[in-house]
Amino acid sequence: MCGIVGYIGHREAYPIVIKGLKRLEYRGYDSAGVMLYDGSDLKVSKTKGKVSDLEERSTKEISTSGTIGMGHTRWATHGVPNDVNSHPHLSNSGNLAIIHNGIIENYEPLKKELINRGYTFKSDTDTEVLVNLIEDVQKKDGLKLGKAVQVALNQVVGAYAICVFDKNKPDEIVVARLGSPLAIGVGENEFFIASDASPFIEYTSNAIYLEDEEMAIVRLHKPLKIRKIKDDSLVDPYVQELQMNLEQIEKGGYDHFMLKEIYEQPNVIKDTYRGRLHSTSGIIQMAGVEDNLEKFLNADRILIIACGTSWHAGLVAEYIIEEFARIPVEVEYASEFRYRNPIITSKDVVIAISQSGETADTLAAIKLAKEKGAFVFGVCNVVGSSISRETNGGAYTHAGPEIGVASTKAFTTQITVLTMMALRLAKAKGTLSNSDYFRYLQELELIPEKVLEALNTNDISKEIASIYKDASNCLYLGRGYNFPVALEGALKLKEISYIHAEGYPAAEMKHGPIALIDEKMPVVVIAPKQGHYDKVVSNIQEIKSRSGKIIAIVTKGDVQVKELADHVIEIPETSDALSPLITTIPLQLLSYHIAVLRGCNVDQPRNLAKSVTVE
């Protein structure tokens, strides 16, 4: 949520900032703004709307020259989306400018105190309170900007990633983080600041990721200094070499990032198991699992915590881990887990799943689990992210940057990692026969080829989409391993087309949802040959008898369902346990094409953000 871009160096800042904001549009936002300093004037332009609106407005109302700049895309929390509430915000003197991701929870009492001290406010935001608090500390105690920021942050409660500029200190930008990601790109006599590395990838491959409760003074011609906010202790900067490249964050000829990422799945699934899975020798080698194997084998249970699509991947993992390794698994919404006083012991293993590695609710749940003595294992996609640093061990997916807000390739790569974990635990426990173990390894190696084949359903998915693009509601049904896929399919449709959709276990249809079925209701049924096929056929017959429109996902060569369904999408056969990696593909394509035909913004659906870093 929200995006931060900053630059200080020898280049013109404006084009870097604007291009960087466009790179961060995937995060979700409703307004945008920019601040530039040209050596004499501090210039600000901001607007409700898109970065393109900001670009049009800023070139008309301010000079865009200057080698210091900051830009922001805002996802509204305090105050409605409008020009005034957009960032950057200035202090009362006009000397300080700030951009901020996160929420200052105690902003109201701080605001009242500042009003009593003579400060006035133009916006409804917590951010304007913070910049004036910094100015008040600066004036009251006669402090330099860096120290004033540190003192002010010790008075606030909440989450933040901030950049602060003082026109009286025109050779530096002060940055800090708690709960929201912030990266510093290190170039030759220049620095870049951003919510992630994508805005500066073409300028430098060296990045520093601030940890929680750290601040940095980014200065020209001087070494970067990082300090702990609470005790002022110095921190040695750790410079990482970036793993992404520019090609990964461009559309590559596709109309949308989402479509590009759907089509990347054969390769990224292969990337995720490459070097880890050796089917001929029967080896799964995952360092994070091997180093902590006894923790898993001795666990009373595994708790999986996640949100959204990652939660659905966790539900698939529940089926797979219990089936293969015979370890009890519970799957929890991270947002509920931390608030319901859960029973956690040192005999529990907690698996936290997050694409970004920055999900606020999941991070809070991790901290709670660690406090209770559980071993916490992270599964995420972003190297150096907060979850990868907070957990006791973990495994990265290798999906590459996922720009589309609606997750696709992250889902399948998460399932791939979790399946490999389940197989490794089963091998260690002896809960799978050797023949079954080798069969699953070989089948997993064939999944990329079968996903590629499933992508050939694009044309039929587009044709079906044209028929149902104006539907008001949609029902998704699946059983066993494919019940979570039904949930995920419904979520994709909701997220990007704004059609109300629900996912259900097929057997639960008779316990309520069947009342909704009529000739106007499309029902997507996941009915591969493996698994509970006969039961699902019975459910399809129940829908048919009530005139529901049936879109069936079936194994290639299916006859029985084809006679009942209005539309059939055929996919290659695979084992029941691995089928979610295939069945999800046509559901992604169907949602994508419906959204495009409805004229929706596929990559940036309304009200949503890619990385949910606030509660």
Secondary structure, DSSP 8 states (H G I E B T S, - for coil): --EEEEEESSS-HHHHHHHHHHHTGGG--SEEEEEEE-SS-EEEEEEES-HHHHHHHHHHHS----SEEEEEEE--SSS-SSTTTSS-EE-TTS-EEEEEEEEETTHHHHHHHHHHTT---SSS-HHHHHHHHHHHHHHHHT--HHHHHHHHHTT--EEEEEEEEETTSTTEEEEEEEBS--EEEE-SS-EEEESSSGGGTTT-SEEEE--TTEEEEEETTS--EEEETTT--EE----EE----GGGGS-TT-SSHHHHHHHTHHHHHHHHHTTTEETTTTEE--HHHHTTHHHHHT-SEEEEEE-HHHHHHHHHHHHHHHHHH---EEEEEHHHHTTS-----TTEEEEEEESSS--HHHHHHHHHHHHTT-EEEEEESSTT-HHHHHSSEEEE-------SSS-SHHHHHHHHHHHHHHHHHHHHHT-S-HHHHHHHHHHHHHHHHHHHHHGGGHHHHHHHHHHHTT-SEEEEEE-GGGHHHHHHHHHHHHHHH--EEEEEEGGGGGGTGGGG-STT-EEEEEE-SSSSHHHHHHHHHHHHTTT-EEEEEEETT--HHHHH-SEEEEE----GGGTHHHHHHHHHHHHHHHHHHTT--SSS-TT--SS----
